Amino acid sequence: MTLQQLKCFLVMAEVLHYTKAANQLYISQPSLSYALSELEKELGVPLFERRGNRTCITKYGESFIPYVRQIFMTLDDATARLYEMLDASSGKISLGYIYSISFDFVPRILEMFYADAGNSRITFDFFQGLHYAMIEKLKSADLDLILSADPNDKTIMGVPVFSQELFVIVPEDHRLARREEVSLADVKDEPLITIGGTASNIRNHLVKCYEKIGARPIIAGEVAECIAMSALVRAKLGIAVTPLSPTFEGGGLKVLRFRKEERDAMKRKIYLLWLKDRQLEPSAKRFRDFILNNAANYKPNEGSKFGI
């Protein structure tokens, strides 16, 4: 059964005249008769019959019509979807990102992206999560792009977008709270509240930073996001070494910066990541290229909102 045979059936069912149907289809009458005959053979039922001088559709043909129409409607929908996917000015992008850039970088880059009216028909599905959970979603094609740390994975392409500064968060009555800057050596023996445990890249980054001064972080608690982190630091269960977040604003906490000579070493790079062997839809490519071309215009928050 071919699409041409089904098309011949629908046209014939509409006009019920071989010559007229053949003309509409731009084929010869024998070709039309042959196509319908082959379709009837495959189905095992007659679709049309002669009644005197008239060609009539059979009860089998009447029953077959809505299903054939649905086939062509589905094909039209599928074709339209493919054209939509090929249109870089429309489509839906699945974007994942780590918690710490959700309040600053992501909304700012989206605002810049939508400032171009040509992007107004592009929509997003957002996923906010821990680094390794997003890597798995990227590999399973649940996400098109993610913003996170470099996974050092040969199957993933990554381009650095910006460097994210880390700060020390302590209770306001902590022994270091009167300082404006600290060194890692000042806090190496302090219990830490960290995000995500081994599922979070930032903990691995801190372990490497501590190793450089011959120390290991003392993990007092692991949380899923910054709200829980700030609550535990306020409760004096430990301090945090983390990117800034609005959850650290308000009373009860002091935000400290690392000394200038250590600041770059404590920063971590945020990358835009996508699968090497996966073909991105044009809209996802468009957004990827927009980020890469405009990353230089993004200036990370370096603590001005927090008075440091």
VMD Tcl script that draws the C-alpha trace (Angstrom):
set ca {
  {0.00 0.00 0.00}
  {1.45 3.32 -1.06}
  {0.58 6.95 -0.39}
  {-0.14 7.36 -4.12}
  {-2.68 4.53 -3.98}
  {-4.35 6.11 -0.94}
  {-4.43 9.49 -2.64}
  {-6.04 7.90 -5.71}
  {-8.64 6.33 -3.43}
  {-9.57 9.63 -1.75}
  {-9.90 11.55 -5.01}
  {-11.94 8.77 -6.58}
  {-14.15 8.56 -3.49}
  {-14.86 12.28 -3.86}
  {-15.65 12.50 -7.59}
  {-16.71 8.89 -8.33}
  {-15.62 9.28 -11.94}
  {-12.47 7.69 -13.36}
  {-11.75 10.32 -16.01}
  {-12.28 13.26 -13.65}
  {-10.24 11.61 -10.89}
  {-7.38 10.83 -13.29}
  {-7.34 14.44 -14.49}
  {-7.21 15.78 -10.91}
  {-4.33 13.45 -10.15}
  {-2.49 14.25 -13.42}
  {-2.24 10.57 -14.30}
  {-3.76 8.41 -17.00}
  {-7.04 6.57 -16.43}
  {-5.34 3.15 -16.78}
  {-2.80 4.17 -14.12}
  {-5.65 5.16 -11.79}
  {-7.50 1.90 -12.41}
  {-4.34 -0.10 -11.77}
  {-3.58 1.76 -8.51}
  {-7.09 1.16 -7.16}
  {-7.07 -2.47 -8.28}
  {-3.76 -3.12 -6.47}
  {-5.09 -1.42 -3.32}
  {-8.24 -3.58 -3.39}
  {-6.12 -6.71 -3.83}
  {-4.03 -5.83 -0.80}
  {-7.06 -5.02 1.34}
  {-9.04 -8.03 0.10}
  {-12.25 -6.03 -0.37}
  {-13.82 -4.00 -3.22}
  {-13.72 -0.27 -2.65}
  {-15.79 0.76 -5.71}
  {-18.45 -0.94 -7.81}
  {-20.44 -0.25 -10.98}
  {-24.18 0.28 -10.72}
  {-25.44 0.70 -14.23}
  {-23.55 3.62 -15.72}
  {-22.46 4.95 -12.35}
  {-19.39 4.23 -10.20}
  {-20.32 3.93 -6.53}
  {-18.30 3.49 -3.38}
  {-18.88 0.28 -1.42}
  {-19.55 0.01 2.31}
  {-15.89 -1.04 2.69}
  {-14.77 2.08 0.89}
  {-17.05 4.28 3.03}
  {-15.57 2.75 6.17}
  {-12.02 3.21 4.85}
  {-12.34 6.95 4.06}
  {-11.92 8.50 7.58}
  {-8.82 6.41 8.28}
  {-7.14 7.40 5.03}
  {-7.98 11.06 5.69}
  {-6.41 10.74 9.13}
  {-3.25 9.34 7.56}
  {-2.86 12.42 5.38}
  {-3.74 14.78 8.25}
  {-1.06 13.13 10.40}
  {1.42 13.38 7.54}
  {0.62 17.09 7.13}
  {1.12 17.64 10.87}
  {4.42 15.78 10.78}
  {5.61 17.80 7.80}
  {4.62 21.06 9.48}
  {6.50 20.01 12.63}
  {9.63 19.34 10.60}
  {9.41 22.75 8.94}
  {8.92 24.28 12.39}
  {12.03 22.48 13.66}
  {13.98 23.85 10.72}
  {12.85 27.40 11.51}
  {15.44 29.03 13.76}
  {12.96 31.73 14.79}
  {10.58 29.29 16.50}
  {10.71 26.09 18.50}
  {11.23 25.02 22.09}
  {14.63 24.74 23.80}
  {15.31 22.54 26.83}
  {17.79 24.46 28.98}
  {19.35 23.21 32.20}
  {21.41 25.24 34.65}
  {22.86 25.08 38.14}
  {21.11 26.84 41.04}
  {23.76 29.49 41.59}
  {23.24 31.18 38.20}
  {19.44 31.04 38.27}
  {18.99 34.44 39.92}
  {21.49 36.42 37.84}
  {22.99 35.07 34.63}
  {20.01 33.10 33.29}
  {17.38 35.87 33.58}
  {19.85 38.45 32.25}
  {20.85 36.42 29.19}
  {17.19 35.63 28.45}
  {16.28 39.30 28.70}
  {19.02 40.10 26.21}
  {17.89 37.26 23.92}
  {14.25 38.37 23.86}
  {15.25 41.99 23.24}
  {15.49 40.82 19.62}
  {11.89 40.59 18.37}
  {13.00 37.85 15.98}
  {13.34 35.52 18.96}
  {9.85 36.10 20.36}
  {8.42 32.80 19.08}
  {11.14 30.69 20.72}
  {10.11 29.15 24.04}
  {11.97 27.26 26.77}
  {11.62 24.29 29.07}
  {13.83 25.02 32.09}
  {15.50 22.50 34.39}
  {17.35 23.70 37.45}
  {19.44 21.10 39.21}
  {22.75 19.70 40.34}
  {25.64 19.31 37.93}
  {25.76 15.54 37.49}
  {21.96 15.16 37.30}
  {21.97 17.60 34.39}
  {24.84 15.80 32.66}
  {22.75 12.62 32.66}
  {19.77 14.50 31.23}
  {21.98 16.00 28.54}
  {23.27 12.56 27.55}
  {19.73 11.14 27.40}
  {18.67 14.08 25.15}
  {16.22 15.40 27.75}
  {18.15 18.68 27.65}
  {19.51 20.52 24.62}
  {21.93 22.82 26.45}
  {23.16 23.18 30.00}
  {25.07 25.84 31.91}
  {27.35 24.27 34.48}
  {30.95 23.31 35.15}
  {33.09 21.43 32.64}
  {32.45 17.67 33.05}
  {35.67 16.70 31.23}
  {33.64 14.27 29.13}
  {34.73 13.52 25.56}
  {31.13 13.15 24.42}
  {30.26 16.70 25.52}
  {31.32 19.97 23.92}
  {31.88 22.82 26.35}
  {32.78 26.48 25.95}
  {33.55 28.67 29.00}
  {31.07 31.52 29.40}
  {32.24 33.31 32.55}
  {34.08 32.79 35.83}
  {31.99 32.54 38.99}
  {33.47 33.99 42.14}
  {33.13 32.12 45.43}
  {32.52 33.82 48.77}
  {32.61 32.81 52.41}
  {29.28 33.01 54.27}
  {29.43 33.06 58.08}
  {26.99 33.86 60.92}
  {27.11 37.55 61.80}
  {28.64 36.78 65.22}
  {31.31 34.44 63.80}
  {34.96 35.08 64.75}
  {35.68 36.20 61.16}
  {32.57 38.33 60.70}
  {34.34 41.63 61.32}
  {36.71 41.04 58.44}
  {36.03 42.07 54.86}
  {38.39 39.52 53.30}
  {39.70 36.11 54.34}
  {42.07 33.47 53.01}
  {41.24 29.81 52.54}
  {43.67 29.04 55.37}
  {41.48 31.13 57.68}
  {38.50 28.82 57.13}
  {40.12 25.46 56.39}
  {39.26 24.07 59.83}
  {35.68 25.37 59.83}
  {32.77 22.92 59.31}
  {31.22 23.44 55.87}
  {27.64 23.35 54.63}
  {27.83 22.27 50.98}
  {25.41 21.77 48.13}
  {24.59 18.40 46.69}
  {27.43 16.23 47.94}
  {29.12 14.26 45.16}
  {26.27 15.17 42.78}
  {27.45 18.78 42.86}
  {30.50 20.02 40.99}
  {31.16 22.80 43.48}
  {32.09 20.35 46.21}
  {34.65 18.72 43.93}
  {36.00 22.18 43.13}
  {36.38 22.97 46.83}
  {38.17 19.69 47.49}
  {40.76 20.61 44.86}
  {41.17 24.10 46.32}
  {41.69 22.70 49.82}
  {44.20 20.14 48.53}
  {46.39 22.98 47.24}
  {46.93 24.16 50.82}
  {47.32 20.62 52.20}
  {43.86 20.44 53.77}
  {40.54 18.69 53.36}
  {37.12 20.29 53.82}
  {35.19 19.29 56.92}
  {31.67 18.60 55.69}
  {29.11 19.35 58.39}
  {26.04 19.08 56.16}
  {24.88 18.65 52.57}
  {21.84 20.41 51.13}
  {20.05 20.56 47.77}
  {19.97 24.33 47.28}
  {20.98 27.72 48.64}
  {17.90 28.39 50.80}
  {18.68 25.38 52.98}
  {22.36 26.34 53.02}
  {21.64 29.86 54.31}
  {19.29 28.49 56.98}
  {21.92 26.08 58.32}
  {24.61 28.76 58.33}
  {22.23 31.09 60.22}
  {21.69 28.23 62.67}
  {25.49 28.19 63.20}
  {25.90 24.60 62.04}
  {28.76 25.60 59.76}
  {29.94 28.15 57.22}
  {29.62 28.07 53.44}
  {32.02 28.65 50.56}
  {29.70 29.33 47.67}
  {28.64 31.66 44.84}
  {26.42 34.54 45.89}
  {22.66 34.15 46.12}
  {19.83 36.45 47.26}
  {19.18 33.94 50.05}
  {22.26 35.31 51.83}
  {20.79 38.81 52.01}
  {19.17 40.06 55.19}
  {20.12 39.63 58.82}
  {22.08 36.91 60.50}
  {24.80 36.41 57.89}
  {28.00 38.09 56.76}
  {29.40 37.70 53.25}
  {33.20 37.73 53.06}
  {35.38 37.95 49.99}
  {38.57 35.97 49.48}
  {41.78 37.96 49.46}
  {42.74 39.36 46.10}
  {45.70 37.04 45.68}
  {43.44 33.97 46.14}
  {40.35 35.23 44.37}
  {41.10 33.91 40.89}
  {42.16 30.51 42.22}
  {38.87 30.15 44.10}
  {36.72 31.05 41.10}
  {35.19 28.33 38.97}
  {34.37 28.52 35.28}
  {30.80 28.14 34.05}
  {30.49 26.43 30.67}
  {27.81 26.15 28.04}
  {27.56 22.44 27.25}
  {25.94 20.32 24.53}
  {26.41 16.81 23.13}
  {29.02 16.57 20.39}
  {27.21 13.99 18.29}
  {23.67 15.33 18.68}
  {22.23 17.59 15.99}
  {20.67 20.60 17.70}
  {17.51 22.12 16.28}
  {18.08 25.53 14.64}
  {16.43 27.41 17.53}
  {18.77 25.73 20.03}
  {21.74 26.54 17.81}
  {20.54 30.12 17.63}
  {20.40 30.43 21.42}
  {23.74 28.65 21.85}
  {25.43 31.04 19.43}
  {23.75 34.01 21.09}
  {25.21 33.07 24.48}
  {28.67 32.49 23.05}
  {28.60 35.78 21.15}
  {27.27 37.83 24.06}
  {28.99 36.25 27.07}
  {31.60 39.02 27.05}
  {28.83 41.54 27.80}
  {27.91 39.73 31.02}
  {29.56 41.08 34.16}
  {29.13 38.67 37.08}
  {27.89 40.10 40.35}
  {30.97 40.61 42.50}
  {29.21 41.40 45.73}
  {28.07 45.00 45.22}
  {24.51 44.10 46.18}
  {25.80 42.66 49.42}
  {27.81 45.67 50.45}
  {31.22 44.11 49.95}
}
mol new
graphics top color blue
foreach p $ca { graphics top sphere $p radius 0.5 }
foreach p [lrange $ca 0 end-1] q [lrange $ca 1 end] { graphics top cylinder $p $q radius 0.2 }
display resetview
